[in-house]
Every structure is written in structure tokens, then in C-alpha cells.
Amino acid sequence: MRIPSAVGRSRQKCALLAVGVAAVLAATAGASGAAPSLEPAIEATYLYKFAPFVEWPPSAFSAPDSPLTICVPADDPLAGLLAHAADGQKDGDRPIAVRALGAADSAAGCHVLYLGSGNQAAAQLAQTVQDHPVLTVANSAGDPSIHAMIVFVVDNNRVRFDIDDAAAARAGVAISSNLLALARNVKPAP
């Protein structure tokens, strides 16, 4: 039986997400003598691998080929890992750009905003994009007052994620059912 092309592409995207995370795990494990935490490298990979499973409104981009911009606080250890992991990556025809945000920088133009483990600056950034089509992502080890659409959690020594699909829908961001199916927990959209 032939799988319809849209379903086939969705399965391919899921497989690519899994392969990408496995590749980062293997590369990081092989490059280290000690056993450092792989959590930041896995989170960095997830951040750009989420893009094919998310749909932003056309108004979120200035042109059909403008880059998809992932923003991360400059002082977050993930910033360097993400820049390296996303180098040369694309979401369809859009190149993926990584922008490190300083304390005084604006999140304008961000499509994905990583809030890290959260601090006062992250909380302020989260508030500035609250009513904009920006996918917010945080780490569960952070400030519980920061409400992100996707939250990384460590569950049984594996990096997993929870999704607040209701928050994404309020912001005008549509998360694919394929990504929702991979989440540990989902707060459904109304």
C-alpha cells in the first residue's frame, strides 16, 4: 500500500528528527573522554529540528525565503552549541539563522526563542513575545514562572519535552500533530 505523500513527508520529518538527535548523541559521546551531560547538545539539536513541525503565519516572515531565526540568550551555554548544530541547516527553502541576544536586545524577528533555564532577562523576553507568533522553548530546570510552549525535561535519563499547544495556538503558531505525538505531555489547544 502506498502512503500518501503528505503522510510520507511527515514520517520522514519524524525520522529525520530522531536521526539528528542520535547523530548529536554519537558525536558528543565520541568526542568526550569524560561523561559530560549531553542535555545541552540534544536541546540544541531539537531547537532547529522542531522547525519543520511548526507552522508560522506568513506575516511572521518578511519574504518567502527569509531565514527562520532562532534566538538564544548570548550568555546561555546552548548559544555556541546551537550556532554550530544549525550551521548550514534549512527549513524547506528557508535558511536557519541563530541570533544570540544580549541583555538589552529585542526579540523582534525571532521565530523560535530559547529561554534556557530562565532568569529575569528570559522572563522579560518571554513577556515581550507573548502575543506574537514566536515559538518559545525553555528548560524545566529553570524558573517555573516562565511559561514556554515547549519545555525540555529529563525523564528517565532522556531529554524529552512537554508542549503547551494551547499557548502556541493563542500566539498563532501551529504545532504539527506529529510533534505533539512525540511529546511527553501535551496541553491541548481549545
JOTA-V718324 format. One record per backbone hydrogen bond with DSSP energy under -1.0 kcal/mol. NH is the residue of the N-H (numbers start at 1). CO is the residue of the C=O. E is the energy in kcal/mol with one decimal. If there is no record, write none. Layout:
# JOTA-V718324
nh=NH co=CO e=E
nh=NH co=CO e=E
This chain:
# JOTA-V718324
nh=8 co=4 e=-2.8
nh=9 co=5 e=-2.6
nh=10 co=6 e=-1.8
nh=11 co=7 e=-2.4
nh=12 co=8 e=-2.3
nh=13 co=9 e=-2.4
nh=14 co=10 e=-2.2
nh=15 co=11 e=-2.5
nh=16 co=12 e=-2.6
nh=17 co=13 e=-2.3
nh=18 co=14 e=-2.2
nh=19 co=15 e=-2.7
nh=20 co=16 e=-2.7
nh=21 co=17 e=-2.1
nh=22 co=18 e=-2.2
nh=23 co=19 e=-2.5
nh=24 co=20 e=-2.1
nh=25 co=21 e=-2.3
nh=26 co=22 e=-2.6
nh=27 co=23 e=-2.7
nh=28 co=24 e=-2.7
nh=29 co=25 e=-2.5
nh=30 co=26 e=-2.3
nh=31 co=27 e=-1.5
nh=42 co=38 e=-2.4
nh=43 co=39 e=-2.7
nh=44 co=40 e=-2.4
nh=45 co=41 e=-1.8
nh=46 co=42 e=-2.7
nh=47 co=43 e=-2.3
nh=48 co=44 e=-1.1
nh=49 co=45 e=-2.0
nh=50 co=46 e=-1.9
nh=53 co=50 e=-2.3
nh=54 co=51 e=-1.9
nh=55 co=174 e=-2.9
nh=60 co=57 e=-2.4
nh=61 co=58 e=-1.7
nh=66 co=63 e=-1.8
nh=68 co=95 e=-2.4
nh=70 co=97 e=-3.1
nh=71 co=112 e=-3.3
nh=72 co=99 e=-2.1
nh=74 co=101 e=-2.9
nh=76 co=73 e=-1.9
nh=79 co=76 e=-1.9
nh=82 co=78 e=-3.1
nh=83 co=79 e=-2.2
nh=84 co=80 e=-2.0
nh=85 co=81 e=-2.8
nh=86 co=82 e=-2.7
nh=89 co=86 e=-2.4
nh=91 co=94 e=-3.2
nh=94 co=91 e=-2.0
nh=96 co=89 e=-2.3
nh=97 co=68 e=-2.6
nh=99 co=70 e=-2.7
nh=101 co=72 e=-2.6
nh=105 co=102 e=-1.3
nh=110 co=107 e=-2.0
nh=111 co=69 e=-3.0
nh=112 co=69 e=-1.9
nh=113 co=135 e=-2.9
nh=114 co=71 e=-3.0
nh=115 co=137 e=-3.8
nh=118 co=115 e=-1.4
nh=123 co=119 e=-2.4
nh=124 co=120 e=-2.1
nh=125 co=121 e=-2.3
nh=126 co=122 e=-2.6
nh=127 co=123 e=-1.7
nh=128 co=124 e=-1.8
nh=129 co=125 e=-1.2
nh=132 co=129 e=-2.2
nh=134 co=132 e=-2.6
nh=135 co=111 e=-2.9
nh=137 co=113 e=-2.6
nh=138 co=150 e=-2.3
nh=139 co=116 e=-2.7
nh=140 co=152 e=-2.8
nh=142 co=139 e=-2.0
nh=143 co=117 e=-1.3
nh=146 co=143 e=-1.8
nh=150 co=136 e=-2.1
nh=151 co=162 e=-2.4
nh=152 co=138 e=-3.0
nh=153 co=160 e=-2.2
nh=155 co=158 e=-2.9
nh=160 co=153 e=-3.5
nh=162 co=151 e=-2.4
nh=163 co=185 e=-2.6
nh=164 co=149 e=-3.5
nh=165 co=187 e=-1.4
nh=166 co=187 e=-1.3
nh=168 co=164 e=-1.7
nh=169 co=165 e=-2.4
nh=170 co=166 e=-2.1
nh=171 co=167 e=-1.5
nh=172 co=169 e=-1.1
nh=173 co=168 e=-2.9
nh=174 co=55 e=-2.6
nh=176 co=53 e=-3.5
nh=180 co=176 e=-2.2
nh=181 co=177 e=-1.9
nh=184 co=161 e=-3.1
nh=187 co=163 e=-2.9
